[in-house]
Amino acid sequence: MYQYDQIDQSLVDQRVAQYRDQTQRYLAGQLSEDDFRSLRLRNGLYIQKHAPMLRISIPYGLLRPAQVRMLARVAREYDKGYGHFSTRQNMQFNWPKLELVPDILALLATVQLHGIQTSGNCIRNVTADHLAGVAVDELEDPRPWCEYIRQWATLHPEFSYLPRKFKIAVTGSPADRAASRVHDVGLHLRKNEQGEVGFEVLVGGGLGRAPMIGHVIREFLPKKDLLAYLEAILRVYNLEGRRDNIHKARIKILVKAIGPAKMRELVEEEFAAAKDTAPVFDAAEFERIKAFFAPKVYESLQDQDVISGKPQEFRNWFQYNTRKHKVAGYRAVFLSLKSPTRPPGDITADELDRVADLAEQYSLGEIRSTHDQNVLFAHVKQSDLFALWQQLKLIDLATANIGTLTDMICCPGGDFCALANARSIPLATQINERFDSLDYLYDLGEIQLKMSGCMNGCGHHSVGHIGVLGVDKDGEEWYQITLGGSTGGHDASLGKVIGPSVAHDDVAETIERIIHVFVEHRQEEERFLDTFRRIGVAPFKAKVYAPADQAA
């Protein structure tokens, strides 16, 4: 993974010193609340319902053991003993003291971590496929391009005060595990007719209160033009995006207002006009960056049968929590943060320390955070899988449920977030209790359940096969249900609302009714999403809103 040089380290250290001074001036009454707000946000600090929340950037989800141990230390010494992985592959701490945040950032800087641009109206953390570099379906590793973009975007003077936040995702796989179609800009590595690799560029995706799927505005962009084209997009957005209404300030609203064709025209005009002043592709610098992502030094191994004679529990874990690796003899392994005993995405300080140890022992010293709020060991020898599974069981990270109903995405919701209309975490408990049979979950196949506590959509409910959105009704928690969402490649879609919202205590039963319709209408090994698209929303709606005596 990328290693800071002296310039990188100096920038982060100086940023910590600046923020320490800003915090001291705020606490001394020399900075107003409004003035301090924009400064703290650009260093990742929110003021939440009960306490500040600090968001730490994890570019493209890649971590070293020393960094994970530092996150554990922060959780133990400055928080309540745990952290939370977000859907943007970042780490969040929910209980730091405002006056101690500069100390936290100073510690993080010693291991090349920071909170820069994890909030505010700027270019946020650049994300990638969590299987980048090891996926068998990958055209090219997108992570060097993510790092190239990150360095260009960090503290970029022209794009530090955009109309609204701006998110970029890069993928080298047609499966689009980076959910790039619901980002402000999605970049897909593609080959043109001449066999050259470049980018398909999408603009205008996003979730929140007006979810939209991005539009292709460039079918093929040469690699050398990437930064120049991104500057053109951002310049158009900076000039044309709305600033009078926070709910209509995202680039997706601009694209919808003027249309994708007009957006393409404006970007191409800006791209052509700024050719002489746009960033020039520095091939030597890119090769320097790319060298940090060279393939690991793997042993010469062969694929082997690792499940014969092993317990069924391990066989289930192998099937659901491991993925094929492009190198023979290895597997990628998901560490599930979705056991019934934890809020989705949460991990304790002790678990973080143990994950760092296990990564050194079993995954060539590399840890990854995923878009689904889990952790990934990308380089595990097949001969080590059983031993690793035994170790993960001891720390509650071996629940064999990746891709199933209980592998749910869930924002912190009303338990922490000041913006939330309703709680999300108690719903996860409800659902886990209702669907406590793993064998039943396996029979159901792939189902993506995603929950958000408010319209901001941090839990990605709009693109869940089953989406749950918390809404407020006269001070009470109710939940709107959507079906049929997806982030999968060209198959991306937004969920459809099935009807009136349901009460908090009825959510798990509602999901169970939805599952009953799926089981009743499913053909052969159809996925939930396939069945929904074939039969439509009507059968689900009829079952959900049927009287209790008819729904049984």
RODOMAR-620831 format. One record per residue (C-alpha): x, z, y; residue in three letters. Coordinates in steps of 0.001 Angstrom, whole numbers, padded with zeros to 6 digits, always signed. Layout:
XZYALA...
//
This chain:
+000000+000000+000000MET+001011-000429+003628TYR+003642+001997+004941GLN+003939+002818+008634TYR+007045+001775+010505ASP+008333+003590+013590GLN+005927+001716+015878ILE+002888+002587+013757ASP+003867+006247+013522GLN+004616+006537+017227SER+001211+005102+018102LEU-000629+007614+015912VAL+001493+010549+017103ASP+000924+009618+020745GLN-002802+009339+020110ARG-002834+012877+018685VAL-001018+014187+021769ALA-003450+012382+024073GLN-006438+013784+022258TYR-005002+017312+022262ARG-004685+017100+026049ASP-008218+015699+026359GLN-009638+018509+024214THR-007810+021185+026204GLN-009085+019742+029488ARG-012639+019612+028130TYR-012526+023221+026948LEU-011117+024231+030339ALA-014052+022564+032096GLY-011919+019794+033590GLN-013686+017032+031661LEU-017452+016618+031638SER-019464+016355+028430GLU-020079+012650+029075ASP-016422+011906+029793ASP-015260+013771+026703PHE-017884+012174+024470ARG-016371+008695+024555SER-012881+010135+024018LEU-013780+012261+021002ARG-015808+009477+019411LEU-012817+007144+019479ARG-010933+009793+017554ASN-013682+010152+014953GLY-015382+013346+016160LEU-019182+013611+016247TYR-021280+016599+017255ILE-023733+017030+014400GLN-026659+019322+013687LYS-024706+022474+012837HIS-021096+021685+013696ALA-018755+018816+014614PRO-018116+016137+011993MET-014695+014500+011775LEU-014397+011061+010200ARG-011002+010014+008822ILE-010110+006330+008495SER-009143+005069+005043ILE-008331+001384+005634PRO-009755-000747+002808TYR-010162+002470+000806GLY-006524+002852-000266LEU-004847+006273-000589LEU-001585+007782-001838ARG-001447+011157-003622PRO+000223+012812-000610ALA-002680+011686+001575GLN-005277+012990-000865VAL-003475+016333-001006ARG-003534+016483+002780MET-007276+015800+002767LEU-007580+018677+000308ALA-005590+020931+002635ARG-007797+020052+005595VAL-010921+020707+003527ALA-009567+024068+002391ARG-008071+025333+005669GLU-010296+023767+008338TYR-013627+023060+006634ASP-015738+024699+003923LYS-013676+023538+000994GLY-014934+020001+000506TYR-015089+016517+002021GLY-017494+013606+001809HIS-016702+009951+001052PHE-018799+007531+003114SER-019993+003995+002329THR-017258+002607+004596ARG-014625+004117+002312GLN-013822+006847+004864ASN-013615+010629+004457MET-015827+012948+006510GLN-015485+016679+007155PHE-018696+018382+008231ASN-017515+021772+009497TRP-014315+021557+011600PRO-014053+023595+014791LYS-013837+021385+017851LEU-010852+023223+019306GLU-008900+022808+016042LEU-009463+019077+015578VAL-006170+018168+017343PRO-004354+020356+014794ASP-006145+018555+011957ILE-005232+015159+013378LEU-001607+016240+013783ALA-001460+017212+010112LEU-003088+013958+009038LEU-000613+011960+011120ALA+002236+013303+008981THR+000819+011335+006022VAL-000256+008259+008005GLN-003939+009160+008342LEU-005989+009341+011535HIS-009485+009127+013018GLY-008794+006275+015460ILE-011768+003919+015887GLN-013866+005544+013191THR-016580+005841+015809SER-017432+004491+019243GLY-018279+000975+020406ASN-015160-000628+018998CYS-013892-002384+015874ILE-014318+000137+013067ARG-012438+000599+009786ASN-011873-002775+008079VAL-013143-002639+004507THR-012528-004632+001333ALA-013545-004927-002290ASP-012552-001671-004000HIS-011349-003749-006977LEU-009112-005876-004760ALA-005889-006889-006441GLY-007100-006102-009974VAL-010466-007913-010274ALA-010505-010756-012780VAL-012864-012834-010604ASP-010725-012602-007465GLU-009384-015721-005749LEU-006850-013810-003674GLU-006179-010192-002708ASP-007989-009566+000608PRO-006131-006363+001510ARG-003167-007965+003337PRO-005708-009693+005577TRP-007511-006390+006140CYS-004234-004822+007252GLU-003431-007827+009442TYR-006830-007423+011123ILE-006453-003639+011389ARG-003183-003898+013274GLN-004614-006497+015649TRP-007821-004508+016235ALA-006285-001062+016774THR-006628-000109+020454LEU-007201-003762+021373HIS-007725-003492+025160PRO-010374-006212+025408GLU-012522-004896+022577PHE-012381-001136+023078SER-015747-000956+024848TYR-017991-003427+023065LEU-021779-003379+023484PRO-021969-001509+020171ARG-019925-000680+017055LYS-018417-003612+015157PHE-017674-003782+011430LYS-015624-006319+009463ILE-015399-006723+005670ALA-013126-009059+003711VAL-013555-010126+000096THR-011734-012431-002282GLY-014424-012331-004963SER-017745-014206-005258PRO-019322-010946-006463ALA-018920-009558-002918ASP-018411-005911-003824ARG-017554-005328-000147ALA-021173-005978+000975ALA-019779-008414+003543SER-023129-010093+004201ARG-024444-006986+005923VAL-021461-006643+008268HIS-021064-007849+011849ASP-018444-010224+010466VAL-017964-011029+006800GLY-014888-012949+005667LEU-014850-014662+002264HIS-011648-016141+000906LEU-012555-019659-000263ARG-010942-022920-001353LYS-011764-026174+000425ASN-011919-029608-001195GLU-008160-029985-000784GLN-007530-026764-002709GLY-006401-024839+000374GLU-007402-021184+000672VAL-009069-020114+003896GLY-012107-018164+005077PHE-015844-018664+005083GLU-017010-016763+008174VAL-020358-014985+008430LEU-021689-013347+011586VAL-024681-011194+012408GLY-025229-009068+009359GLY-025999-005390+009623GLY-028265-002557+008545LEU-029946+000143+010640GLY-033373-000204+012243ARG-033251-004018+012215ALA-031461-004984+008969PRO-030232-008580+008736MET-028186-010775+006419ILE-025237-012522+008059GLY-025167-016261+008760HIS-022356-018657+007933VAL-020937-020070+011170ILE-017759-021534+009699ARG-017659-022964+006182GLU-013859-023082+006164PHE-011398-021510+008573LEU-007646-022023+008016PRO-005843-018748+007511LYS-003608-019307+010513LYS-006655-019299+012813ASP-008151-016010+011631LEU-007284-013752+014577LEU-007986-016476+017125ALA-011438-017046+015605TYR-012211-013333+015464LEU-011275-013075+019142GLU-013663-015933+019906ALA-016515-014164+018080ILE-015832-010859+019794LEU-015450-012450+023196ARG-018837-014155+022879VAL-020383-010881+021747TYR-018688-008895+024511ASN-020007-011293+027154LEU-023452-012064+025734GLU-024410-008896+023844GLY-026956-006553+025379ARG-025845-003292+026954ARG-029193-002145+028353ASP-030648-000912+025048ASN-028572+000791+022351ILE-031048-000345+019688HIS-030594-004008+020632LYS-026865-004056+021299ALA-025498-005098+017882ARG-024251-008656+017391ILE-027019-009237+014834LYS-029574-008960+017666ILE-027647-011529+019702LEU-027510-013916+016744VAL-031230-013498+016128LYS-032051-014018+019810ALA-030066-017228+020311ILE-030044-018455+016709GLY-027130-018999+014306PRO-026616-022608+015476ALA-026199-021563+019101LYS-023934-018691+018089MET-021766-021131+016157ARG-021631-023440+019177GLU-020603-020652+021570LEU-017924-019348+019211VAL-016487-022799+018583GLU-016408-023480+022319GLU-014593-020217+022993GLU-012251-020844+020061PHE-011324-024281+021425ALA-011028-023140+025039ALA-008720-020242+024206ALA-006358-022126+021897LYS-003451-021761+024301ASP-003908-018018+024828THR-005263-016893+021447ALA-003115-014932+018986PRO-000696-017177+017131VAL-000398-016659+013406PHE+002909-014921+012732ASP+003790-016050+009207ALA+006816-013774+008981ALA+004825-010732+010044GLU+002070-011545+007589PHE+004600-011883+004773GLU+006012-008491+005765ARG+002540-006982+005483ILE+001741-008853+002277LYS+004843-007447+000588ALA+003285-003978+000659PHE+000494-005278-001586PHE+002669-006944-004193ALA+001397-006428-007753PRO+002356-003142-009351LYS+005125-003050-011939VAL+003058-003050-015117TYR+004215-002476-018658GLU+003957-005412-021044SER+000889-004413-023059LEU-001952-005941-025025GLN-005656-005189-024839ASP-006687-002786-027564GLN-009736-001188-029126ASP-009866+002250-027549VAL-013390+003286-028530ILE-013415+003044-032326SER-013588+006483-033866GLY-014132+008147-030494LYS-017148+010332-029512PRO-020235+008533-028206GLN-019836+010336-024893GLU-016460+008683-024396PHE-017810+005304-025518ARG-020546+005564-022891ASN-018006+006475-020230TRP-015805+003526-021211PHE-018767+001143-020945GLN-020127+002367-017624TYR-017137+003804-015749ASN-014347+001338-016554THR-013849-002313-015647ARG-011657-005119-016934LYS-008254-005440-015266HIS-006524-008751-014628LYS-003456-007382-016474VAL-003715-006994-020244ALA-003601-003439-021528GLY-005040-001856-018354TYR-008501-000867-017068ARG-009866+000141-013689ALA-011605+003534-013885VAL-014372+004943-011688PHE-014429+008695-011084LEU-018095+009458-010548SER-018986+011645-007571LEU-022635+011524-008694LYS-022951+014280-011245SER-026243+016241-011131PRO-024423+019266-009697THR-023094+017711-006463ARG-024406+015903-003383PRO-023466+012217-003794PRO-020015+011493-002379GLY-018904+015115-002039ASP-015604+016286-003500ILE-013974+019724-003313THR-010455+020538-002176ALA-009470+021599-005675ASP-010856+018343-007089GLU-008937+016326-004500LEU-005711+018048-005512ASP-006401+017361-009164ARG-007264+013711-008423VAL-003877+013320-006716ALA-002129+014793-009783ASP-004042+012569-012203LEU-003360+009467-010110ALA+000362+010106-010370GLU+000046+010614-014098GLN-002362+007814-014980TYR-002852+005299-012098SER+000608+004409-010784LEU+000154+006807-007885GLY-002839+005064-006303GLU-006346+006289-005418ILE-009200+004247-003936ARG-012502+005184-002321SER-015426+002865-003032THR-018426+001555-001100HIS-020661+003451-003495ASP-019134+006841-002623GLN-017059+007166-005773ASN-013297+007201-006441VAL-011332+004559-008353LEU-008139+004629-010388PHE-007242+000939-010462ALA-004297+000892-012887HIS-004917+002942-016019VAL-003300+002011-019314LYS-005913+001567-022007GLN-003927+003900-024254SER-004376+006659-021626ASP-008143+006310-021190LEU-009198+008977-023672PHE-006745+011531-022290ALA-007812+010747-018717LEU-011477+011095-019668TRP-010799+014520-021150GLN-009092+015612-017928GLN-011878+014236-015724LEU-014502+016099-017738LYS-012810+019360-016800LEU-013367+018714-013079ILE-016874+017181-013224ASP-015695+013632-012449LEU-016572+011954-015749ALA-020351+011499-015500THR-020940+008155-017241ALA-023447+006745-014758ASN-021739+004065-012648ILE-024290+001358-011830GLY-027253+003378-013089THR-030144+004958-011214LEU-028320+008261-010641THR-025239+006538-009186ASP-027165+006687-005933MET-025863+006198-002413ILE-026992+008991-000132CYS-026198+009820+003492CYS-025869+013516+004525PRO-029350+013287+006089GLY-031131+016142+007817GLY-028966+018794+006192ASP-026139+017816+008560PHE-026913+014838+010808CYS-028528+015405+014201ALA-030016+011896+014112LEU-031773+012248+010766ALA-035555+012420+010456ASN-035466+013793+006932ALA-033190+015198+004268ARG-031521+013018+001646SER-029456+015416-000462ILE-032439+017372-001893PRO-033944+014051-002982LEU-030820+013339-005007ALA-031357+016647-006786THR-035029+015782-007373GLN-034149+012437-008875ILE-031360+013820-011055ASN-033739+016412-012442GLU-036416+013796-013130ARG-034024+011326-014779PHE-031773+013724-016653ASP-031445+011620-019818SER-028397+009387-019734LEU-029672+007453-022750ASP-032802+006579-020770TYR-030694+005509-017794LEU-028616+003257-020032TYR-031795+001632-021385ASP-032858+000862-017808LEU-029626-000983-016995GLY-028333-001634-013491GLU-030443-000083-010735ILE-029069+000542-007254GLN-030870+003412-005525LEU-029922+003971-001891LYS-031246+006622+000484MET-031014+007140+004253SER-032273+010026+006347GLY-033079+007831+009353CYS-033310+004245+010620MET-029563+004068+011233ASN-029326+003273+007538GLY-026028+004991+006683CYS-027234+005163+003067GLY-027824+001373+002984HIS-031450+001778+001904HIS-032340-001699+003194SER-030226-003361+000500VAL-030981-001054-002405GLY-032813-002347-005448HIS-034834+000757-004624ILE-034486+001994-001038GLY-035664+005331+000346VAL-035861+005898+004114LEU-036671+009251+005694GLY-039251+009156+008500VAL-040797+011876+010646ASP-044556+012409+010735LYS-045599+015193+013079ASP-042534+017208+012192GLY-042853+016681+008431GLU-040537+014704+006138GLU-041959+011510+004675TRP-040211+008635+002950TYR-040704+004887+003107GLN-039956+002992-000114ILE-038487-000520-000242THR-037799-002693-003277LEU-035699-005769-003953GLY-032671-005326-001722GLY-029201-006495-002771SER-025714-007003-001350THR-024525-009222-004200GLY-022811-012378-002970GLY-025100-015328-002273HIS-027863-013227-003836ASP-027994-010783-000900ALA-031467-009768+000230SER-033341-007132+002203LEU-035801-004820+000509GLY-039554-005087+001065LYS-041672-002102+002083VAL-044222-001461-000659ILE-046737+000514+001405GLY-047326+003822+003220PRO-044627+006460+003120SER-044792+009289+000575VAL-044288+013025+000967ALA-040973+014720+000244HIS-042168+016359-002964ASP-043542+013051-004292ASP-040426+010893-004012VAL-039082+011446-007534ALA-042522+010851-009059GLU-042885+007675-006970THR-039588+006359-008277ILE-040672+007199-011802GLU-043865+005168-011318ARG-041750+002266-010052ILE-039559+002519-013133ILE-042627+002492-015395HIS-043704-000850-013875VAL-040237-002239-014452PHE-040201-001126-018094VAL-043674-002558-018657GLU-042868-005992-017228HIS-039195-006338-018115ARG-038223-009339-020207GLN-035374-008907-022704GLU-032346-007469-020847GLU-033565-008229-017315GLU-032145-006159-014473ARG-034585-004270-012253PHE-033832-006694-009414LEU-034596-009726-011602ASP-037912-008279-012737THR-038918-007444-009170PHE-038118-010944-007950ARG-040095-012457-010804ARG-043290-010372-010537ILE-043264-009466-006839GLY-044249-006263-005074VAL-047963-006136-006016ALA-047672-004465-009467PRO-045336-001806-008076PHE-047605-001111-005116LYS-050652-000801-007354ALA-048927+001736-009602LYS-047393+003818-006800VAL-050653+004253-004908TYR-052958+004590-007894ALA-054792+007921-008332PRO-052818+010382-010437ALA-055143+010036-013442ASP-054643+006254-013441GLN-050885+006280-012821ALA-050002+008282-015883ALA
//
